[in-house]
Amino acid sequence: MVLLLVSLLHQAYSLAVPGGLGPVQDPACGGLGPGECMARTSKCKLVKKLASGSGGPVKGVFDCAKTLGIPKTQVIAVLGPAFSEGHPESIVDRVIPNDTVTATQFRKCVLTTSGLITPNGTLARPAMVNKLVSKGVFTHPTIIDIVAAAITNCPEPPNLKMTAFLECVRATCIQSMPPGVSALPTFSLEDKSGKEKEEEDDDDDDDDDDDDD
């Protein structure tokens, strides 16, 4: 309960403007109103998951830190802030915040373990789009199409800085959302697939019952 309260207080504090002037507008929303901004950022939250490997946002970081001789404690120290602020995709850049050779090697290693880099050292955009579509994360198909287009068109990030690339994708998702789409209910394509599977199983059961008759 104490940890939950601390987390809620941290979120409230992070949204407050110094001097108590009200909530901070997400920069990616530009001139959108507060309600529309909130709706669109909620719809585009799937973008943060695009950089995670099959083991989630942490496993590849620990594996690559071990490979490159980066102390484990250096990784552990940034996990709390990254997750509490809602930005697990920033863990890699928090471990080594400067654009050094080691930082680039670290980013490349993590992207490689996630299958998100090509042999020539650029982002594997088709793999990212496939991941987006196959996971069917949290959103309406129209927004999936918008995010897929952003993945294709956003510029290659300097020094493989994935956070910069995801900022571009997320901003494009928010700004390109058609009027009214933000108000549509969300649904998970994974849930839809699961429902279809259940319906197929029910049909199979019905067939079995018919055979028994």
Protein Blocks (a to p, Z undefined) as FASTA:
>chain_A
ZZmmmmmmmmmmmmpcghilaccddfklmmacfklmmmmmmmmmmmmmmmpcfkojmlmm
mmmmmmnopafklmmmmmmmmmmnopaklmmmmmmmcacfklmmmmmmmmmmnopacfko
pacfklmmmmmmmnopoiafklmmmmmmmmmmpccdehhiaklmmmmmmmmmmmmpcghj
lmpccddfklmmmmmmmmmmmmmmmmmmmmmZZ
